[in-house]
């Protein structure tokens, strides 16, 4: 991404980024990611292509930004301050709530984008990378000779498996039942 997200954006930049974010999610609700063009994004958001390219390299860069915005709702920096044995549940709960809050959007996106397609795969990989980092930093895993990185990978895969099952494959489950699944699969 061309725009430096480590700095607080100006109001104009924030307005532009928000417009592109909302446009991309709106288009993804109506059509497949592969069929969306930069021209269409610019036309719907009422910004010239030059403005788009001031912020993003291409539509893939924009979709990565969308994942960044959605992941910011998880408040990752707060999770690393939680006791290590609770970090997994706190992260899972936040993801569960975000998926639950955006269920209609997810359903619309999945109508037009294959579960195994580029878009869903990039979203899952984005979440997996965040989780692996969080779990690696927060897990205090000394049960056996299993390396911490391997356990972090296992935890992130398990969290994603449960969330995919519930929200992406549309198998309605309460948060309490999901906790039981998580506990059983990680025990």
Phi, psi and omega in degrees: 000137183281332182274134182281106182280353179285341177262154176289125182288151174293166179299320179296316179295319180296320178297317180294312180299318179296319179297315179294320178300308181295322178297314181298314179297321178297316179293321179296334178286344185249336184207168181290144180306317183299335183268355180276132179249161176299321177303315180295318178301315181293319180297313182292323182275354181062040175235146177289159179303324180301320178295316178304312184285348171288336184254323188228151176282323183194185182292334177292322176296319177296317180293325174297321176297320177301317178296321179300315181296314180295321179292332179298332178295338182286338181058061183306319183298332178285329182292323182293345178270354181277151176306142188303323182286347180255347184302318181299314181292317180300313180297314179302314181299318180294317177296316179303313182295321178294315178297317181296316180296327183253025184302317181296316177299314178302315180300316180295318179296318181290338176296328186253350184230124183299143180302326181265008183280178183304314185296306183295320178299318180294324178295313180297317179296322178299311179297319181299317179297318178297313182297317181301319179294312180300311184292325178297318182284330188257339182289134174248077190255105179227026181298320185211199180273018177288125179297145181302319180298319178296319179293321177298317177298316180298314180297316181294319178296321181292316177301313180297320179302314181293315180295320176300314181302312185286309191261318183277325177264003173054061174245084186309129183213138177289161178298322180296317178294321178298322176299320179296318177300313181300313180299315181294316183289336181259359182284000000 
